[in-house]
Structures are given as structure tokens and as C-alpha cells.
Amino acid sequence: MIASEAFSGKSYAVYGLARSGRATVDALLASGADVTAWDEKPEARASLAPRDKLRIADPLVTALYGYSGIVVSPGVPINRHPIAERSRRSTVPLIGDIELFARARAGLPPHKVVGITGTNGKSTTSALLHHIVTSAGLPAALGGNIGLPILGQEPLPEGGVYVLELSSYQIDLTHSLDCDVAILLNVTPDHLDRYDGMDDYAASKARLFTMQSPEHAAIVAAEDDYTRAIAGQLEGRVILVSSADVRDQSRWPSLQGPHNAQNVAAAVAAARELGIDDALIARALETYPGLPHRMERVAEKHGILFVNDSKATNPTSTAPALAAYPAIHWILGGLAKSDDLDACLPYLDHVRAAYAIGDAADQFVKILSTNGKKVEKSVTLEKAIASAARQAGVGEVVLLSPACASFDQFKDYEARGAAFRAAVEALA
């Protein structure tokens, strides 16, 4: 784990004891800090082994005088949760585990940090860059909003690269992360229950750059109104990239579609900033295996390709998947985040038929039939897969790209993707 003398002798409250919270408790205790830990779930509290300097108590009602921070899980909605007012009244800052990592950096062997944010594509870009760095023979760690909590990982040796996927929630809780390379991919409507409109959400993303030293590289895919506006306000070393920078994706089976062209452009620019040779980058792009549930090629049966894009939980993230294939049997639906499919409409000529599931089924049947598309109300994922498999022809694609959250029928998008994979594997 990453421990630091910067925390020794100080007191912290840790609110939320899921994976990152538990790693934070462990790292702080190993650093010699006093820790007050809490989770609303009794079983989460009970799972912490008793240790010196660890106290189980709720920071909402516990005295916090002299504390150096309240470390909050990114899942806690700080725009409306009482922990935010508690922080203000006690004058103890709300921070996250990424801020603790930032404060620990001075004691780590010389290294570089790449921070990657954006509404869509940040997981793929982070995993792709990590693959490029490791393929080039450099020590690397992948963390933040992907993989293992960063504080729970072992420190890298000199010359290592920490690749951090950063959600807006994590950036909100970070104040001093000076990324050697910071990347913004895109800003489209999402998570607006946590922000005062799109401008506020975009400003959260932009804070990744305001924490940077001016000599460090800011990479922006300036392809939407918000990223263009943010790029125009930045000072220092700004590198603009776009999907148009990538001419031929045919050699990269796990990186198809215009959204992945943007991801590749950003990852390549970052790799160059890290001093990685173009020949090594090219080889790494060809061997990148892809991430589960993100344009994942599950199987090919009877000449039909089945693709799992369960991670596409809004229309904007589904649109590039529709653009990637010319003949699609599209499975969509779930818990809708918006009342339209406007971002997907330009690619409906790629859709041979659609199969609507979940809470949004009626809504999407109406939209697609109004736009002249053949659409079935399948309701369940299993029925949609069976029907699509019967109707698809050789050379066509059965694509799960729901444009919706999963919580109406599944625990999360991963469970939905796993169900898709299992149902496809069960097909004769």
C-alpha cells in the first residue's frame, strides 16, 4: 500500500467503507495517523478489524477538532449530504483518496501521474494508456475510478507512471493533484443530480487542469462545446486532439468506432508526452485487449457478431457504438437518464431492427417507430437476445448498447453485461 509520513500524527475521518474507503483506512493507519471510520451499513463497520489508532464513530456527531480531513467516498452526494455542512461547520476539509495520494507523492520515488477525465471513454483511455506504458517496459499502476484503489497499491519504483481515471466526483474531492499530463475527453449531460446544471458539471471537469503546474501538459479532445470552451480558457501547454487524428482503426479490433478514435488520439498524445516511441505505441494499440462491457466482442455465431457495450448508460455513449457497425440489431433500454435518443438518431440507418427492454421499453418503442425503425418490445434481455439472434443475418451485429442505466433489472452495468455474455454463450 502507499503509506506516507505526511499523515503521521494527524487525525482523519473516513466516511464510506467500500473498496477505496477500506484502502484509505489501511494506508492512513500504516502511516501513523489516527482514524475515525464510519459507514451507514453496520456490516461494513463490523468488517473492519480492531487496530490501534482506529475508532468506529460517526463524524456527523463526533467532535472533529484538529482533524486534517474528512475522507469521503466519491459515491457520497456532497451537494446534498449532511457531511458537507458538517465539514463547513467544523472547518475540516472534505477530501478523497486521490487527494491523499497527491499529498503522499513527495515521499514516493520520482514518477509521473496522468489524470484522465471526461463523461465517456475515460475507462478505455486509461486502460489503453496503461497498456501502452507497460508494453513499453515502464512500471505503471492503474487506479482511481478503475481497478484497485490507488492507496491500496504498492508504490512504483523510480520512473513509474500512475494512470488515474478520475470521475468528476473524485475531482470535487481533490485539491492538489498536479498531473504531469491531464486529459479531458468530452463533456456531455450526465450526473446532473449532483451539479447545478451543465456549466457546473463542466467546471468540475476543468478543475483537473487548474491544479496543474503551467509546464505540465493539458490534453483536450476539443470536439464538443464544453471542451472547446475549456481549452480556450487554459494557459500553459495545451495539446488539442480529435478523433479525426486517427485515420485507420482496422488493425485494432478492440478499438472500433469514432469514440475509440478519440480515445486513441488522447492516449497516443499522452504516451508521447511520457517519451514513448511511436513504434512501441503502434504495437501496443494492436495488442490492446479491450475492457469488458465496452464494445466487447463476446462471440461470433453463424456469421453473426455479438457485442457487449453494457457500459453505454446514456444515449451519447451509445451513439458511437451505433456508428461503428453498418448493420446492427440493437438491444436497448433500462432505466432512462433522459426522455430522448437524440444523440443516436444520426446513426439509425445502421439499425436493421431494435429490441427494447426494461423500464424505458415503451418510451423507446415510440421514439424508434416514429423514426421508421422496426422495433420490438422485448422487455427482458434474454428475450431480446433470442429474437435478435433469430433475425440477424450473416455479417450483421447483435449489439447490446442500452443507452440507459441498469438498475431496473440488474445490480449494475457489469451484471447486465455478464447476463448478455451468458445468454449469447447459451445460444445454439
Secondary structure, 3 states (H helix, E strand, C coil): CCCCHHHCCCEEEEECCCHHHHHHHHHHHHCCCEEEEECCCHHHHHCCCCCCCEEECCCCCCCCCCCCEEEECCCCCCCCCHHHHHHHHHCCCEECHHHHHHHHHHHCCCEEEEEEECCCCHHHHHHHHHHHHHHCCCCEEEEECCCCCHHHCCCCCCCEEEEEECCHHHHHCCCCCCCCEEEECCCCCCCHHHCCCHHHHHHHHHHHHHCCCCCCEEEEECCCHHHHHHHHHCCCEEEEECHHHCCCCCCCCCCCCHHHHHHHHHHHHHHHHCCCCHHHHHHHHHHCCCCCCCCEEEEEECCEEEEECCCCCCHHHHHHHHHHCCCEEEEEECEECCCCCHHHHHHHHHEEEEEEECCCHHHHHHHHHHCCCCEEEEECHHHHHHHHHHHCCCCCEEEECCCEECCCCCCCHHHHHHHHHHHHHCCC
